[in-house]
Amino acid sequence: MSSAIADIVSADALDFAADGAFDVINPATGEVFAQAPQIGDKALDLVFATAQDAFQSWRRDEGVRRAALRAAADAVEKRAGELVPVLTAEQGKPLNDALEEIGAAAAWLRYYAELEVPREVIQDDAVAYQEVVRKPLGVVAAITPWNFPLALASWKIAPALRAGNTVVLKPSPFTPLATLALGQVLREVLPDGVLSVVTGRDPLGAAMVAHPVPRKVSFTGSTATGKKVAASAADDLKRVTLELGGNDPAIILPDVDVAAIAQDLFWSAYRNNGQVCLAVKRVYAHESIHAELVDALATIAATIKVDDGVVAGAQLGPINNRPQFARVSELVTDALGRGARAVTGGAPLDRPGYFYAPTILDHVDDGIRIVDEEQFGPVLPVMSYRDEADALARANRTNYGLTASIWSGDAERALALATEVDSGQVTINSHGAGVRPNLPFGGHKWSGLGVENGPWGLYGFTELQVLAGPPRRK
């Protein structure tokens, strides 16, 4: 364990006593390299009680909250150099990607610090006064995944705190250390109890959702777990925002310049080793350009440097954890057994750790698992279609609806087709470009409930109150 990581763990981010510890594995080696605190029931009660107490004062002054979020953004940017190696060690992504993620976390904090939220006065005249007020809910239980632990934490922390709530945040047990480190950074600029970070293996997440104190649960993770969160939260009518899985299609029209789009399309699928909820996970290419596109993507895949994230020039790191590594391997093996062809890749790399070769699959179709399920790894199936109606029908034939993209030499044509896609976001000649702090992000169908980001994300951490009465004195 490095001294920096030892400092994080020994500080026990919020001074709550842990009930033991659990191992943290470096996915580049497959070996334990650190331990993190395991929070038990009594400690969790204390965390939530502290957050509830802090809420009473934190909710009252919006100016204080905005100033604190500015200071938080500054602190994250200033301490990025300390956070980067911790994030890479436990998540696996290359150092440059880790730095980019930390920059995004700071950007989200700053966006909500500067966001102007207008008053909603419905009537203010000689007859009556009516105003709609957005009030904070109270304590928020926030649960984040292992693919972007710091960026996705900021998606919850920033709007929840700006709205006047306090937050208890639990990262994935696969990536607890960077979030503990983030908690240390932010506790220097936030009042005590406003943000608490708790770590532990299951059933900690379930205990947070079922706990009587939080009035809102904001969860990012798998659809299967999201359904359990919704069911548990319903018991005492907690509000929920669920950002869940996706099986995101890219439709490639016949008029594209394949050479011009290949790099962008490739990285839309393989960023963070394909471990992105909104990554391209299946491609529908018109039959006239299908073979050319497969060859172009395979050529790129064959040149990618896959290595430990700390190695100079590494473009992709390992898959984050053993269960996900096993799932990706299983899905590819199943596809190959059903007639798929691995144009490149198709197997784990022969080395320690959870490394898998970037894989392009041809001779695949709907109805096999690698197409119908979310693979969440460095594998991309490329299918052929004959007409646009068929491509749209196949793109929509899924329980998911997070993001999608349409690629064409005629942007207006693509935009017209985009309205027929059943997903929360559709981009033209790019994928995921609409993921910005000022735009709503959320899925249709099994891809989630509610939205994050922008003023819409802020409103999800509030409840409405109507103030109505006689005319106000001028």
Secondary structure as a PSIPRED ss2 file (coil, helix, strand):
# PSIPRED VFORMAT (PSIPRED V4.0)

   1 M C   1.000  0.000  0.000
   2 S C   1.000  0.000  0.000
   3 S H   0.000  1.000  0.000
   4 A H   0.000  1.000  0.000
   5 I H   0.000  1.000  0.000
   6 A H   0.000  1.000  0.000
   7 D H   0.000  1.000  0.000
   8 I H   0.000  1.000  0.000
   9 V H   0.000  1.000  0.000
  10 S H   0.000  1.000  0.000
  11 A H   0.000  1.000  0.000
  12 D C   1.000  0.000  0.000
  13 A C   1.000  0.000  0.000
  14 L C   1.000  0.000  0.000
  15 D C   1.000  0.000  0.000
  16 F C   1.000  0.000  0.000
  17 A C   1.000  0.000  0.000
  18 A C   1.000  0.000  0.000
  19 D C   1.000  0.000  0.000
  20 G C   1.000  0.000  0.000
  21 A E   0.000  0.000  1.000
  22 F E   0.000  0.000  1.000
  23 D E   0.000  0.000  1.000
  24 V E   0.000  0.000  1.000
  25 I E   0.000  0.000  1.000
  26 N E   0.000  0.000  1.000
  27 P C   1.000  0.000  0.000
  28 A C   1.000  0.000  0.000
  29 T C   1.000  0.000  0.000
  30 G C   1.000  0.000  0.000
  31 E E   0.000  0.000  1.000
  32 V E   0.000  0.000  1.000
  33 F E   0.000  0.000  1.000
  34 A E   0.000  0.000  1.000
  35 Q E   0.000  0.000  1.000
  36 A E   0.000  0.000  1.000
  37 P E   0.000  0.000  1.000
  38 Q C   1.000  0.000  0.000
  39 I C   1.000  0.000  0.000
  40 G C   1.000  0.000  0.000
  41 D H   0.000  1.000  0.000
  42 K H   0.000  1.000  0.000
  43 A H   0.000  1.000  0.000
  44 L H   0.000  1.000  0.000
  45 D H   0.000  1.000  0.000
  46 L H   0.000  1.000  0.000
  47 V H   0.000  1.000  0.000
  48 F H   0.000  1.000  0.000
  49 A H   0.000  1.000  0.000
  50 T H   0.000  1.000  0.000
  51 A H   0.000  1.000  0.000
  52 Q H   0.000  1.000  0.000
  53 D H   0.000  1.000  0.000
  54 A H   0.000  1.000  0.000
  55 F H   0.000  1.000  0.000
  56 Q H   0.000  1.000  0.000
  57 S H   0.000  1.000  0.000
  58 W H   0.000  1.000  0.000
  59 R C   1.000  0.000  0.000
  60 R C   1.000  0.000  0.000
  61 D C   1.000  0.000  0.000
  62 E H   0.000  1.000  0.000
  63 G H   0.000  1.000  0.000
  64 V H   0.000  1.000  0.000
  65 R H   0.000  1.000  0.000
  66 R H   0.000  1.000  0.000
  67 A H   0.000  1.000  0.000
  68 A H   0.000  1.000  0.000
  69 L H   0.000  1.000  0.000
  70 R H   0.000  1.000  0.000
  71 A H   0.000  1.000  0.000
  72 A H   0.000  1.000  0.000
  73 A H   0.000  1.000  0.000
  74 D H   0.000  1.000  0.000
  75 A H   0.000  1.000  0.000
  76 V H   0.000  1.000  0.000
  77 E H   0.000  1.000  0.000
  78 K H   0.000  1.000  0.000
  79 R C   1.000  0.000  0.000
  80 A H   0.000  1.000  0.000
  81 G H   0.000  1.000  0.000
  82 E H   0.000  1.000  0.000
  83 L H   0.000  1.000  0.000
  84 V H   0.000  1.000  0.000
  85 P H   0.000  1.000  0.000
  86 V H   0.000  1.000  0.000
  87 L H   0.000  1.000  0.000
  88 T H   0.000  1.000  0.000
  89 A H   0.000  1.000  0.000
  90 E H   0.000  1.000  0.000
  91 Q H   0.000  1.000  0.000
  92 G C   1.000  0.000  0.000
  93 K C   1.000  0.000  0.000
  94 P C   1.000  0.000  0.000
  95 L H   0.000  1.000  0.000
  96 N H   0.000  1.000  0.000
  97 D H   0.000  1.000  0.000
  98 A H   0.000  1.000  0.000
  99 L H   0.000  1.000  0.000
 100 E H   0.000  1.000  0.000
 101 E H   0.000  1.000  0.000
 102 I H   0.000  1.000  0.000
 103 G H   0.000  1.000  0.000
 104 A H   0.000  1.000  0.000
 105 A H   0.000  1.000  0.000
 106 A H   0.000  1.000  0.000
 107 A H   0.000  1.000  0.000
 108 W H   0.000  1.000  0.000
 109 L H   0.000  1.000  0.000
 110 R H   0.000  1.000  0.000
 111 Y H   0.000  1.000  0.000
 112 Y H   0.000  1.000  0.000
 113 A H   0.000  1.000  0.000
 114 E H   0.000  1.000  0.000
 115 L C   1.000  0.000  0.000
 116 E C   1.000  0.000  0.000
 117 V C   1.000  0.000  0.000
 118 P C   1.000  0.000  0.000
 119 R C   1.000  0.000  0.000
 120 E E   0.000  0.000  1.000
 121 V E   0.000  0.000  1.000
 122 I E   0.000  0.000  1.000
 123 Q E   0.000  0.000  1.000
 124 D E   0.000  0.000  1.000
 125 D C   1.000  0.000  0.000
 126 A C   1.000  0.000  0.000
 127 V C   1.000  0.000  0.000
 128 A C   1.000  0.000  0.000
 129 Y E   0.000  0.000  1.000
 130 Q E   0.000  0.000  1.000
 131 E E   0.000  0.000  1.000
 132 V E   0.000  0.000  1.000
 133 V E   0.000  0.000  1.000
 134 R E   0.000  0.000  1.000
 135 K E   0.000  0.000  1.000
 136 P E   0.000  0.000  1.000
 137 L C   1.000  0.000  0.000
 138 G C   1.000  0.000  0.000
 139 V E   0.000  0.000  1.000
 140 V E   0.000  0.000  1.000
 141 A E   0.000  0.000  1.000
 142 A E   0.000  0.000  1.000
 143 I E   0.000  0.000  1.000
 144 T C   1.000  0.000  0.000
 145 P C   1.000  0.000  0.000
 146 W C   1.000  0.000  0.000
 147 N C   1.000  0.000  0.000
 148 F C   1.000  0.000  0.000
 149 P H   0.000  1.000  0.000
 150 L H   0.000  1.000  0.000
 151 A H   0.000  1.000  0.000
 152 L H   0.000  1.000  0.000
 153 A H   0.000  1.000  0.000
 154 S H   0.000  1.000  0.000
 155 W H   0.000  1.000  0.000
 156 K H   0.000  1.000  0.000
 157 I H   0.000  1.000  0.000
 158 A H   0.000  1.000  0.000
 159 P H   0.000  1.000  0.000
 160 A H   0.000  1.000  0.000
 161 L H   0.000  1.000  0.000
 162 R H   0.000  1.000  0.000
 163 A H   0.000  1.000  0.000
 164 G C   1.000  0.000  0.000
 165 N C   1.000  0.000  0.000
 166 T E   0.000  0.000  1.000
 167 V E   0.000  0.000  1.000
 168 V E   0.000  0.000  1.000
 169 L E   0.000  0.000  1.000
 170 K E   0.000  0.000  1.000
 171 P C   1.000  0.000  0.000
 172 S C   1.000  0.000  0.000
 173 P C   1.000  0.000  0.000
 174 F C   1.000  0.000  0.000
 175 T C   1.000  0.000  0.000
 176 P C   1.000  0.000  0.000
 177 L H   0.000  1.000  0.000
 178 A H   0.000  1.000  0.000
 179 T H   0.000  1.000  0.000
 180 L H   0.000  1.000  0.000
 181 A H   0.000  1.000  0.000
 182 L H   0.000  1.000  0.000
 183 G H   0.000  1.000  0.000
 184 Q H   0.000  1.000  0.000
 185 V H   0.000  1.000  0.000
 186 L H   0.000  1.000  0.000
 187 R H   0.000  1.000  0.000
 188 E C   1.000  0.000  0.000
 189 V C   1.000  0.000  0.000
 190 L C   1.000  0.000  0.000
 191 P C   1.000  0.000  0.000
 192 D C   1.000  0.000  0.000
 193 G C   1.000  0.000  0.000
 194 V C   1.000  0.000  0.000
 195 L E   0.000  0.000  1.000
 196 S E   0.000  0.000  1.000
 197 V E   0.000  0.000  1.000
 198 V C   1.000  0.000  0.000
 199 T C   1.000  0.000  0.000
 200 G C   1.000  0.000  0.000
 201 R C   1.000  0.000  0.000
 202 D C   1.000  0.000  0.000
 203 P C   1.000  0.000  0.000
 204 L H   0.000  1.000  0.000
 205 G H   0.000  1.000  0.000
 206 A H   0.000  1.000  0.000
 207 A H   0.000  1.000  0.000
 208 M H   0.000  1.000  0.000
 209 V H   0.000  1.000  0.000
 210 A H   0.000  1.000  0.000
 211 H C   1.000  0.000  0.000
 212 P C   1.000  0.000  0.000
 213 V C   1.000  0.000  0.000
 214 P C   1.000  0.000  0.000
 215 R C   1.000  0.000  0.000
 216 K E   0.000  0.000  1.000
 217 V E   0.000  0.000  1.000
 218 S E   0.000  0.000  1.000
 219 F E   0.000  0.000  1.000
 220 T E   0.000  0.000  1.000
 221 G C   1.000  0.000  0.000
 222 S C   1.000  0.000  0.000
 223 T H   0.000  1.000  0.000
 224 A H   0.000  1.000  0.000
 225 T H   0.000  1.000  0.000
 226 G H   0.000  1.000  0.000
 227 K H   0.000  1.000  0.000
 228 K H   0.000  1.000  0.000
 229 V H   0.000  1.000  0.000
 230 A H   0.000  1.000  0.000
 231 A H   0.000  1.000  0.000
 232 S H   0.000  1.000  0.000
 233 A H   0.000  1.000  0.000
 234 A H   0.000  1.000  0.000
 235 D H   0.000  1.000  0.000
 236 D H   0.000  1.000  0.000
 237 L C   1.000  0.000  0.000
 238 K C   1.000  0.000  0.000
 239 R E   0.000  0.000  1.000
 240 V E   0.000  0.000  1.000
 241 T E   0.000  0.000  1.000
 242 L E   0.000  0.000  1.000
 243 E E   0.000  0.000  1.000
 244 L C   1.000  0.000  0.000
 245 G C   1.000  0.000  0.000
 246 G C   1.000  0.000  0.000
 247 N C   1.000  0.000  0.000
 248 D E   0.000  0.000  1.000
 249 P E   0.000  0.000  1.000
 250 A E   0.000  0.000  1.000
 251 I E   0.000  0.000  1.000
 252 I E   0.000  0.000  1.000
 253 L C   1.000  0.000  0.000
 254 P C   1.000  0.000  0.000
 255 D C   1.000  0.000  0.000
 256 V C   1.000  0.000  0.000
 257 D C   1.000  0.000  0.000
 258 V H   0.000  1.000  0.000
 259 A H   0.000  1.000  0.000
 260 A H   0.000  1.000  0.000
 261 I H   0.000  1.000  0.000
 262 A H   0.000  1.000  0.000
 263 Q H   0.000  1.000  0.000
 264 D H   0.000  1.000  0.000
 265 L H   0.000  1.000  0.000
 266 F H   0.000  1.000  0.000
 267 W H   0.000  1.000  0.000
 268 S H   0.000  1.000  0.000
 269 A H   0.000  1.000  0.000
 270 Y H   0.000  1.000  0.000
 271 R H   0.000  1.000  0.000
 272 N H   0.000  1.000  0.000
 273 N H   0.000  1.000  0.000
 274 G H   0.000  1.000  0.000
 275 Q C   1.000  0.000  0.000
 276 V C   1.000  0.000  0.000
 277 C C   1.000  0.000  0.000
 278 L C   1.000  0.000  0.000
 279 A C   1.000  0.000  0.000
 280 V E   0.000  0.000  1.000
 281 K E   0.000  0.000  1.000
 282 R E   0.000  0.000  1.000
 283 V E   0.000  0.000  1.000
 284 Y E   0.000  0.000  1.000
 285 A E   0.000  0.000  1.000
 286 H E   0.000  0.000  1.000
 287 E C   1.000  0.000  0.000
 288 S C   1.000  0.000  0.000
 289 I C   1.000  0.000  0.000
 290 H H   0.000  1.000  0.000
 291 A H   0.000  1.000  0.000
 292 E H   0.000  1.000  0.000
 293 L H   0.000  1.000  0.000
 294 V H   0.000  1.000  0.000
 295 D H   0.000  1.000  0.000
 296 A H   0.000  1.000  0.000
 297 L H   0.000  1.000  0.000
 298 A H   0.000  1.000  0.000
 299 T H   0.000  1.000  0.000
 300 I H   0.000  1.000  0.000
 301 A H   0.000  1.000  0.000
 302 A H   0.000  1.000  0.000
 303 T H   0.000  1.000  0.000
 304 I C   1.000  0.000  0.000
 305 K C   1.000  0.000  0.000
 306 V E   0.000  0.000  1.000
 307 D C   1.000  0.000  0.000
 308 D C   1.000  0.000  0.000
 309 G C   1.000  0.000  0.000
 310 V C   1.000  0.000  0.000
 311 V C   1.000  0.000  0.000
 312 A C   1.000  0.000  0.000
 313 G C   1.000  0.000  0.000
 314 A C   1.000  0.000  0.000
 315 Q C   1.000  0.000  0.000
 316 L E   0.000  0.000  1.000
 317 G C   1.000  0.000  0.000
 318 P C   1.000  0.000  0.000
 319 I C   1.000  0.000  0.000
 320 N C   1.000  0.000  0.000
 321 N C   1.000  0.000  0.000
 322 R H   0.000  1.000  0.000
 323 P H   0.000  1.000  0.000
 324 Q H   0.000  1.000  0.000
 325 F H   0.000  1.000  0.000
 326 A H   0.000  1.000  0.000
 327 R H   0.000  1.000  0.000
 328 V H   0.000  1.000  0.000
 329 S H   0.000  1.000  0.000
 330 E H   0.000  1.000  0.000
 331 L H   0.000  1.000  0.000
 332 V H   0.000  1.000  0.000
 333 T H   0.000  1.000  0.000
 334 D H   0.000  1.000  0.000
 335 A H   0.000  1.000  0.000
 336 L H   0.000  1.000  0.000
 337 G H   0.000  1.000  0.000
 338 R C   1.000  0.000  0.000
 339 G C   1.000  0.000  0.000
 340 A C   1.000  0.000  0.000
 341 R E   0.000  0.000  1.000
 342 A E   0.000  0.000  1.000
 343 V E   0.000  0.000  1.000
 344 T E   0.000  0.000  1.000
 345 G C   1.000  0.000  0.000
 346 G C   1.000  0.000  0.000
 347 A C   1.000  0.000  0.000
 348 P E   0.000  0.000  1.000
 349 L C   1.000  0.000  0.000
 350 D C   1.000  0.000  0.000
 351 R C   1.000  0.000  0.000
 352 P C   1.000  0.000  0.000
 353 G C   1.000  0.000  0.000
 354 Y C   1.000  0.000  0.000
 355 F C   1.000  0.000  0.000
 356 Y E   0.000  0.000  1.000
 357 A C   1.000  0.000  0.000
 358 P C   1.000  0.000  0.000
 359 T E   0.000  0.000  1.000
 360 I E   0.000  0.000  1.000
 361 L E   0.000  0.000  1.000
 362 D E   0.000  0.000  1.000
 363 H C   1.000  0.000  0.000
 364 V C   1.000  0.000  0.000
 365 D C   1.000  0.000  0.000
 366 D C   1.000  0.000  0.000
 367 G C   1.000  0.000  0.000
 368 I C   1.000  0.000  0.000
 369 R H   0.000  1.000  0.000
 370 I H   0.000  1.000  0.000
 371 V H   0.000  1.000  0.000
 372 D H   0.000  1.000  0.000
 373 E C   1.000  0.000  0.000
 374 E C   1.000  0.000  0.000
 375 Q C   1.000  0.000  0.000
 376 F C   1.000  0.000  0.000
 377 G C   1.000  0.000  0.000
 378 P C   1.000  0.000  0.000
 379 V E   0.000  0.000  1.000
 380 L E   0.000  0.000  1.000
 381 P E   0.000  0.000  1.000
 382 V E   0.000  0.000  1.000
 383 M E   0.000  0.000  1.000
 384 S E   0.000  0.000  1.000
 385 Y E   0.000  0.000  1.000
 386 R C   1.000  0.000  0.000
 387 D C   1.000  0.000  0.000
 388 E H   0.000  1.000  0.000
 389 A H   0.000  1.000  0.000
 390 D H   0.000  1.000  0.000
 391 A H   0.000  1.000  0.000
 392 L H   0.000  1.000  0.000
 393 A H   0.000  1.000  0.000
 394 R H   0.000  1.000  0.000
 395 A H   0.000  1.000  0.000
 396 N H   0.000  1.000  0.000
 397 R C   1.000  0.000  0.000
 398 T C   1.000  0.000  0.000
 399 N C   1.000  0.000  0.000
 400 Y E   0.000  0.000  1.000
 401 G E   0.000  0.000  1.000
 402 L C   1.000  0.000  0.000
 403 T E   0.000  0.000  1.000
 404 A E   0.000  0.000  1.000
 405 S E   0.000  0.000  1.000
 406 I E   0.000  0.000  1.000
 407 W E   0.000  0.000  1.000
 408 S C   1.000  0.000  0.000
 409 G C   1.000  0.000  0.000
 410 D C   1.000  0.000  0.000
 411 A H   0.000  1.000  0.000
 412 E H   0.000  1.000  0.000
 413 R H   0.000  1.000  0.000
 414 A H   0.000  1.000  0.000
 415 L H   0.000  1.000  0.000
 416 A H   0.000  1.000  0.000
 417 L H   0.000  1.000  0.000
 418 A H   0.000  1.000  0.000
 419 T C   1.000  0.000  0.000
 420 E C   1.000  0.000  0.000
 421 V C   1.000  0.000  0.000
 422 D C   1.000  0.000  0.000
 423 S C   1.000  0.000  0.000
 424 G C   1.000  0.000  0.000
 425 Q E   0.000  0.000  1.000
 426 V E   0.000  0.000  1.000
 427 T E   0.000  0.000  1.000
 428 I E   0.000  0.000  1.000
 429 N C   1.000  0.000  0.000
 430 S C   1.000  0.000  0.000
 431 H C   1.000  0.000  0.000
 432 G C   1.000  0.000  0.000
 433 A C   1.000  0.000  0.000
 434 G C   1.000  0.000  0.000
 435 V C   1.000  0.000  0.000
 436 R C   1.000  0.000  0.000
 437 P C   1.000  0.000  0.000
 438 N C   1.000  0.000  0.000
 439 L C   1.000  0.000  0.000
 440 P C   1.000  0.000  0.000
 441 F E   0.000  0.000  1.000
 442 G C   1.000  0.000  0.000
 443 G C   1.000  0.000  0.000
 444 H E   0.000  0.000  1.000
 445 K E   0.000  0.000  1.000
 446 W C   1.000  0.000  0.000
 447 S C   1.000  0.000  0.000
 448 G E   0.000  0.000  1.000
 449 L E   0.000  0.000  1.000
 450 G C   1.000  0.000  0.000
 451 V C   1.000  0.000  0.000
 452 E E   0.000  0.000  1.000
 453 N C   1.000  0.000  0.000
 454 G H   0.000  1.000  0.000
 455 P H   0.000  1.000  0.000
 456 W H   0.000  1.000  0.000
 457 G H   0.000  1.000  0.000
 458 L H   0.000  1.000  0.000
 459 Y H   0.000  1.000  0.000
 460 G C   1.000  0.000  0.000
 461 F C   1.000  0.000  0.000
 462 T E   0.000  0.000  1.000
 463 E E   0.000  0.000  1.000
 464 L E   0.000  0.000  1.000
 465 Q E   0.000  0.000  1.000
 466 V E   0.000  0.000  1.000
 467 L E   0.000  0.000  1.000
 468 A E   0.000  0.000  1.000
 469 G E   0.000  0.000  1.000
 470 P C   1.000  0.000  0.000
 471 P C   1.000  0.000  0.000
 472 R C   1.000  0.000  0.000
 473 R C   1.000  0.000  0.000
 474 K C   1.000  0.000  0.000
